[in-house]
Amino acid sequence: MARAAPGQGARKPAWSGPVKRHAQGFTLIEVLLATVLLATGLALALASIRSISAMTTRGEVMSQRNERMRAVEGLLRRRLASARAIAFATEADTLRPYLFVGEPQRMRFVSDLPNYLGRGGPYLHDVYANADYGMLMLDMTLVQGGQPMPERSPRPPERLAEGLDSVRFRYRGLAENGGLGPWQERWDQVDALPVQVAILVQPRQEAPWPELVVTLAEGNGGGAAASAPSGLRR
């Protein structure tokens, strides 16, 4: 049996001992850079959240403003469009009936209230601007026999809008040729209804409302000059 030559046997692997691995940590510059990036990301996220919150708030405010504006305009449109040729006062000397009195910041006319309000029938509508408090007000009083009849439990004036800088009413009647006449700051033909009424509202810190122009179903006046009795002036 042949023997392996000396030095030709299986070689044992050289043992070099355990391998030492040096763990490398983050440098100070890397830590500072990561902190700056994190802070920048948080700042951007916070700014985005604030911007979205501000946009949402502005949208809600604008939505509420538009809803309020549409509600007020809808109410005035319905009341004016259904104005009736019913007297709410009579001139003592001439017995001329007063159906509509229009001023730059106040107008009075009679219109029916629907029964679902619990106050059905003809009511004097007194729409006026309270310049001291920047409000648009509506006061209603029952009319019977050509005169306002105060109720036992009078209803307080309705505050239609507030925070207003100005409110302006204009009136329009028929011209001599049968067409529409020019706009007037006052409606003094008190024994007839104007054909159209325009309402302009300017809030204090907002854009003006779109001009509301209402055509009165029973309007046929021509805007002839006539003075309102002292008892009807505010």
C-alpha positions in Angstrom: 0.0 0.0 0.0 1.5 3.3 -1.1 2.1 5.9 1.4 1.6 9.5 0.8 4.8 11.3 0.4 5.7 13.5 3.2 4.2 16.9 2.7 1.6 15.7 0.2 -1.3 15.0 2.6 -4.5 17.0 3.0 -3.8 20.6 3.8 -5.4 22.2 6.7 -6.9 25.7 6.0 -4.9 28.5 7.4 -6.6 30.0 10.5 -6.4 33.7 10.6 -8.6 34.2 13.6 -11.9 36.1 13.8 -12.5 38.9 11.2 -12.9 42.2 12.8 -15.4 44.6 11.3 -15.4 48.1 12.3 -19.0 49.5 12.5 -19.1 53.0 11.0 -21.7 55.5 12.5 -23.2 58.7 11.0 -21.0 61.8 10.9 -22.1 65.0 12.5 -22.6 66.6 9.1 -24.9 63.8 8.0 -27.0 64.1 11.2 -27.3 67.9 10.7 -28.3 67.4 7.1 -31.0 64.9 8.0 -32.3 67.2 10.7 -32.5 70.1 8.3 -34.3 68.0 5.7 -36.8 66.7 8.3 -37.4 70.2 9.6 -37.9 71.5 6.0 -40.4 68.7 5.2 -42.4 69.4 8.4 -42.4 73.2 7.7 -43.7 72.5 4.1 -46.3 70.1 5.4 -47.5 72.6 8.1 -47.6 75.4 5.5 -49.7 73.2 3.2 -52.1 72.3 6.0 -52.5 76.0 7.0 -53.1 77.0 3.3 -55.7 74.3 2.9 -57.4 75.3 6.1 -57.4 79.0 5.1 -58.9 78.1 1.7 -61.5 76.0 3.3 -62.5 78.7 5.7 -62.7 81.3 2.9 -64.8 78.9 0.9 -67.2 78.4 3.8 -67.4 82.1 4.4 -68.0 82.8 0.7 -70.6 80.0 0.5 -72.5 81.4 3.6 -72.3 84.9 2.1 -73.7 83.7 -1.3 -76.5 81.7 0.4 -77.5 84.8 2.5 -77.3 87.0 -0.6 -79.5 84.7 -2.6 -82.0 84.3 0.2 -82.3 88.1 0.7 -82.6 88.7 -3.1 -85.1 86.0 -3.4 -87.3 87.4 -0.7 -87.2 90.9 -2.1 -87.8 89.7 -5.6 -90.9 87.7 -4.5 -92.3 90.5 -2.4 -91.8 93.2 -5.0 -92.9 91.1 -8.0 -96.2 90.4 -6.1 -96.7 94.1 -5.0 -100.4 95.0 -5.2 -102.2 98.2 -6.0 -103.6 98.4 -2.5 -103.5 101.7 -0.6 -101.7 101.9 2.8 -102.4 105.6 3.3 -104.6 108.4 1.9 -103.8 112.0 1.3 -106.1 114.1 3.5 -106.8 116.9 1.0 -107.1 115.1 -2.3 -108.0 111.6 -1.0 -105.4 110.3 -3.3 -104.3 106.7 -2.3 -100.7 105.9 -1.6 -99.7 102.6 -3.2 -96.0 102.9 -3.5 -93.5 105.4 -2.0 -89.9 105.1 -3.1 -86.8 106.9 -1.7 -83.1 106.3 -2.2 -82.8 104.2 0.9 -86.4 103.3 1.7 -89.5 102.0 -0.1 -93.0 101.1 1.0 -95.6 99.0 -0.8 -98.3 96.4 -0.1 -97.8 92.8 -0.9 -99.5 89.6 0.3 -97.8 87.3 2.7 -98.2 83.6 2.1 -100.4 81.7 4.6 -97.5 79.4 5.7 -96.0 82.3 7.5 -99.1 82.4 9.7 -99.8 86.1 8.7 -101.6 85.8 5.4 -103.1 88.8 3.7 -102.0 92.2 2.5 -99.1 93.7 4.5 -97.3 97.0 4.3 -93.7 96.2 3.5 -91.3 98.9 4.7 -87.8 98.1 3.3 -85.1 100.5 4.5 -81.4 100.9 5.1 -80.2 101.5 8.7 -77.1 103.6 7.8 -76.0 103.9 11.5 -75.6 100.1 11.8 -75.1 99.1 8.2 -78.2 97.0 8.0 -81.0 96.3 5.5 -84.3 96.0 7.4 -87.8 94.9 6.6 -90.8 95.9 8.7 -94.3 94.5 7.9 -97.6 95.7 9.2 -101.1 94.4 8.4 -103.2 96.7 6.1 -107.0 96.9 6.4 -109.2 99.5 4.9 -106.4 101.4 3.4 -104.5 101.9 6.7 -101.9 100.0 8.6 -103.3 98.1 11.5 -100.8 97.4 14.3 -101.2 93.9 15.7 -101.4 93.0 19.4 -98.1 91.2 19.2 -96.2 93.2 16.6 -93.5 91.4 14.8 -90.1 93.0 15.2 -88.3 94.3 12.0 -86.5 91.6 10.1 -82.7 92.1 9.7 -82.2 91.0 6.1 -78.4 91.8 5.9 -75.7 93.5 8.0 -72.2 94.7 7.6 -73.2 96.9 4.7 -71.5 100.1 3.5 -74.4 101.3 1.4 -77.9 100.4 0.1 -79.5 102.1 -2.9 -82.9 101.8 -4.4 -83.9 103.0 -7.9 -87.2 103.1 -9.7 -88.4 103.0 -13.3 -91.8 103.8 -14.9 -93.3 104.0 -18.3 -92.2 106.8 -20.7 -94.6 108.8 -22.8 -94.0 106.6 -25.8 -95.0 103.5 -23.8 -91.4 102.2 -23.4 -89.4 102.2 -20.2 -88.4 105.5 -18.8 -85.1 106.5 -17.1 -84.1 105.3 -13.7 -85.1 107.6 -10.8 -83.7 108.0 -7.3 -87.3 108.6 -6.0 -90.7 107.3 -6.9 -93.1 110.1 -6.3 -96.1 109.0 -8.3 -97.5 107.5 -5.2 -100.9 106.4 -6.6 -99.3 104.0 -9.0 -96.7 101.2 -8.9 -93.4 101.5 -10.7 -92.7 99.1 -13.5 -89.3 98.1 -12.2 -87.2 98.5 -9.0 -83.5 98.1 -8.8 -81.6 97.3 -5.6 -77.8 97.9 -5.2 -76.1 96.6 -2.0 -72.4 97.3 -1.2 -71.0 95.3 1.8 -68.2 96.9 3.7 -65.4 94.5 3.0 -66.7 92.4 0.2 -67.6 92.7 -3.5 -70.9 94.4 -4.2 -74.0 92.2 -4.7 -75.1 91.8 -8.3 -77.7 94.5 -9.0 -81.2 93.1 -8.4 -83.8 94.4 -10.9 -87.4 93.3 -10.3 -90.4 93.8 -12.6 -93.7 94.5 -10.7 -96.6 92.5 -12.2 -99.0 95.4 -11.5 -96.6 98.2 -12.2 -98.0 100.8 -14.7 -96.8 104.2 -13.3 -95.0 106.8 -15.3 -93.1 108.5 -12.5 -95.1 111.8 -12.4 -94.0 114.1 -9.7 -95.9 114.0 -6.4 -94.8 114.5 -2.8 -95.3 112.0 0.0 -97.3 113.2 3.0 -95.3 114.1 6.1 -96.8 111.2 8.0 -95.1 108.8 5.6 -91.6 110.3 5.9 -89.1 108.8 8.2 
